[in-house]
Amino acid sequence: RGETNVQSYSYDRMVVVTGVRPTSRFMRIWAQRPQGWRLFAMIDTAIVTGTTPPFSVPTTDQAPDCDNPCRTIPFNPATPAQTEMLATFKRLKMDEWHPNPDDWAPYVLDDVYYVTSAAALSKADRVNRLAQQKQTGAASVPGDPVQFMRIVEFGQSAVMFARHAPFRGGKPYDSIRVWAFRDGKWRFANSQQTTIDAAAPVAAVQPRP
């Protein structure tokens, strides 16, 4: 069906399949249930070139703050695993805001890919970018605030659904993030996001006075 670069990733009771079509990238998440393997979630992201930078860009704004998602997120974890994932997610966002590749990398699996409309980025891509930002000392645009979050666990794997409002304004987007419990802690495993074309644009985050 014209699908290329098809990859599969196994995370305990979950398998993630990713790939590329002529105009989009896709991710399908399969979960093992008592009745057998079932398709649990899927997301498609249109490939757009030349409109959105693949990385968080430096900013000249006056000390932009990152409250949501670096410190607070509108989600109440229901299990110890969800509590740990939420704390790790905040930590990763803090490490992206104030670039800290050495602290960021241990919480991300080596085969992770971040898929946006602009690019599909590997862990190495993100680490190299964070290292460059740290070396230059340039401030980064804070992470996009979370409007909604839900986490569903499957043994030692989990799926995090979230809706984000762009920090600098624009149409919100949905993201699906996969987590896996490895070597005694929850780690970020895969991520894909897609803009909600039918949604109304949201205003940029206003700096604190």
C-alpha positions as CSV (number, residue, x, y, z in Angstrom):
1,R,0.0,0.0,0.0
2,G,2.9,2.3,-0.5
3,E,4.2,2.1,3.1
4,T,7.9,2.4,3.5
5,N,10.4,2.3,6.4
6,V,8.1,0.2,8.4
7,Q,9.5,-0.5,11.9
8,S,8.2,-2.5,14.9
9,Y,9.0,-2.0,18.6
10,S,8.1,-4.5,21.3
11,Y,7.4,-3.2,24.8
12,D,6.1,-6.0,27.1
13,R,2.4,-6.3,26.3
14,M,2.5,-3.7,23.6
15,V,3.9,-3.5,20.0
16,V,4.3,-0.2,18.2
17,V,4.5,-0.2,14.4
18,T,5.6,3.0,12.6
19,G,6.1,3.8,8.9
20,V,5.9,6.4,6.1
21,R,3.3,6.9,3.4
22,P,3.8,9.3,0.4
23,T,2.2,12.2,2.3
24,S,2.2,11.1,6.0
25,R,3.8,9.2,8.8
26,F,1.9,6.8,10.9
27,M,2.1,5.0,14.3
28,R,-0.1,2.0,15.3
29,I,-0.2,0.7,18.8
30,W,-1.2,-2.9,19.4
31,A,-2.0,-4.2,22.9
32,Q,-2.2,-7.7,24.3
33,R,-5.6,-8.3,25.9
34,P,-7.2,-11.5,27.3
35,Q,-8.9,-12.0,24.0
36,G,-5.7,-11.6,22.0
37,W,-3.8,-8.7,20.3
38,R,-6.0,-5.7,19.6
39,L,-5.4,-2.4,17.8
40,F,-5.4,0.2,20.7
41,A,-4.4,3.5,19.1
42,M,-3.3,4.9,15.8
43,I,-2.1,8.4,14.6
44,D,-1.2,9.9,11.3
45,T,0.9,13.0,10.8
46,A,0.9,14.9,7.5
47,I,4.4,15.6,6.2
48,V,4.9,19.3,5.8
49,T,8.2,20.8,4.7
50,G,9.6,24.3,5.2
51,T,7.0,25.5,7.7
52,T,7.9,24.3,11.2
53,P,11.4,23.9,12.7
54,P,12.0,20.3,13.9
55,F,13.6,21.5,17.2
56,S,12.8,24.0,19.8
57,V,14.4,27.1,18.7
58,P,16.4,29.7,20.6
59,T,14.5,32.8,21.8
60,T,15.3,36.4,22.5
61,D,12.2,36.8,24.7
62,Q,12.7,38.0,28.2
63,A,13.2,35.0,30.4
64,P,10.2,32.9,29.2
65,D,8.9,30.7,31.9
66,C,7.9,27.0,31.7
67,D,5.3,26.3,34.3
68,N,3.2,23.9,32.3
69,P,4.7,21.3,31.4
70,C,7.9,21.8,33.4
71,R,6.4,22.1,36.9
72,T,2.6,21.6,36.7
73,I,0.4,19.5,34.4
74,P,-3.4,19.1,34.6
75,F,-3.3,15.4,35.3
76,N,-3.8,13.5,38.5
77,P,-1.9,10.2,38.4
78,A,-3.8,7.2,39.6
79,T,-1.0,4.7,40.1
80,P,2.7,4.8,41.2
81,A,3.7,4.1,37.6
82,Q,1.7,7.1,36.4
83,T,3.2,9.2,39.1
84,E,6.7,8.3,38.0
85,M,6.0,8.8,34.3
86,L,4.5,12.2,35.0
87,A,7.6,13.2,37.1
88,T,9.9,12.0,34.3
89,F,7.9,13.8,31.7
90,K,8.3,17.1,33.6
91,R,12.0,16.4,34.1
92,L,12.5,15.8,30.3
93,K,10.7,19.1,29.6
94,M,12.9,21.0,32.1
95,D,16.0,19.4,30.5
96,E,14.8,20.6,27.1
97,W,14.0,24.1,28.3
98,H,17.4,24.5,30.1
99,P,19.4,22.2,27.8
100,N,20.9,19.3,29.8
101,P,21.6,16.4,27.5
102,D,23.4,14.4,30.2
103,D,20.3,14.3,32.5
104,W,17.9,13.9,29.6
105,A,19.4,10.9,27.8
106,P,19.1,8.2,30.5
107,Y,15.3,8.5,30.6
108,V,14.9,7.9,26.8
109,L,15.3,4.6,25.0
110,D,17.9,4.5,22.3
111,D,15.5,3.5,19.6
112,V,13.1,6.4,20.3
113,Y,11.7,8.5,17.5
114,Y,9.9,11.8,17.8
115,V,7.6,12.3,14.8
116,T,6.2,15.8,14.0
117,S,4.9,17.3,10.8
118,A,8.4,18.7,10.2
119,A,10.6,15.6,10.8
120,A,11.2,12.2,12.4
121,L,14.0,12.7,15.0
122,S,16.1,10.1,16.7
123,K,17.4,10.2,20.3
124,A,20.8,11.0,18.9
125,D,19.3,14.0,17.0
126,R,17.8,15.4,20.2
127,V,20.9,14.8,22.3
128,N,23.1,16.5,19.7
129,R,20.7,19.5,19.5
130,L,20.6,19.8,23.3
131,A,24.4,19.7,23.5
132,Q,24.6,22.5,20.9
133,Q,22.1,24.6,22.8
134,K,23.9,24.1,26.1
135,Q,27.2,25.0,24.5
136,T,25.9,28.3,23.1
137,G,24.0,29.2,26.2
138,A,21.0,30.3,24.2
139,A,17.6,30.2,26.0
140,S,15.0,27.9,24.5
141,V,11.3,28.3,24.0
142,P,9.6,26.4,26.8
143,G,7.6,23.2,26.1
144,D,4.1,23.5,24.8
145,P,1.5,23.5,27.7
146,V,-0.6,20.4,28.2
147,Q,-4.3,20.9,28.0
148,F,-5.3,17.3,28.6
149,M,-3.6,14.1,29.5
150,R,-4.5,10.4,30.0
151,I,-2.2,7.4,30.7
152,V,-3.2,3.8,30.0
153,E,-0.9,1.0,31.3
154,F,-0.3,-2.4,29.8
155,G,2.0,-4.2,32.3
156,Q,5.5,-2.8,31.8
157,S,4.4,-0.5,29.0
158,A,2.1,2.4,28.8
159,V,0.5,5.0,26.4
160,M,0.3,8.7,27.3
161,F,-2.3,10.7,25.4
162,A,-1.9,14.5,25.5
163,R,-3.3,17.6,23.9
164,H,-0.9,20.6,23.7
165,A,-1.3,24.3,23.1
166,P,1.7,25.7,21.2
167,F,3.7,28.0,23.4
168,R,3.9,30.7,20.7
169,G,0.3,30.3,19.7
170,G,-1.4,28.4,16.9
171,K,-3.6,25.3,16.5
172,P,-3.3,22.7,19.3
173,Y,-2.1,19.3,18.5
174,D,-2.6,15.8,19.9
175,S,0.4,13.6,20.8
176,I,0.8,9.9,21.6
177,R,3.8,8.9,23.7
178,V,4.8,5.4,24.5
179,W,6.6,4.4,27.7
180,A,8.4,1.3,28.7
181,F,9.6,0.0,32.1
182,R,13.3,-0.9,31.7
183,D,16.1,-1.4,34.2
184,G,14.0,-0.4,37.1
185,K,12.5,2.9,35.8
186,W,10.0,4.2,33.3
187,R,11.6,5.4,30.1
188,F,10.3,7.4,27.2
189,A,10.0,5.1,24.2
190,N,8.3,6.6,21.1
191,S,6.3,9.8,20.3
192,Q,4.2,11.1,17.5
193,Q,2.0,14.2,17.2
194,T,-0.5,15.7,14.8
195,T,-2.0,19.1,14.5
196,I,-5.8,19.4,15.0
197,D,-6.7,21.2,11.7
198,A,-10.3,21.7,12.8
199,A,-9.4,23.4,16.0
200,A,-9.4,27.1,16.6
201,P,-5.9,28.6,17.1
202,V,-4.9,29.4,20.7
203,A,-3.1,32.5,22.0
204,A,0.5,32.4,22.8
205,V,1.5,32.0,26.4
206,Q,1.8,35.4,28.1
207,P,5.0,36.0,30.1
208,R,4.8,36.5,33.8
209,P,4.9,40.2,34.8
